[in-house]
Amino acid sequence: MEVFVYGTLKPRESNYSAYCAGKVINSKTAYTKGHLYHLTALGYPGLTEGEGWVKGILLTFNADYDIGLLDGLEDYQPGRSPEENEYQRRRIPIYDLERELICEAWGYMMTPAKIAIYGGIWLPSGWWTSSDRE
């Protein structure tokens, strides 16, 4: 199972060790299309649809990994309305470093309305690190 991560689930970020360490069998730098924002009210990023490039890490998990663990972290419940979820988990296109399409993976997206509520600041570089919290 593959998941595109762009925030606290990246290696060396705050949630990687609890949710990913020892469960990831491969990781590589990759891109998806969208716009990335630092959420000032929360201290982590949100990804929306868009035509820009967002850089992240494509994680390949063990086959028996329970994605429900990530859903819990991201406040996503499949049966809940988009307004009630913090993020929406969906299949998104993933591109390699040359911007060639390589696969689809799970990704957690946020609505523009949620970005506004959480004080989103656009990151034109398309890359987030924990130092963006300051």
Helices and strands as residue ranges (DSSP letters): E 2-5, H 16-19, E 24-39, E 44-61, H 68-73, E 88-95, E 101-109, H 112-117, E 120-122, G 130-133
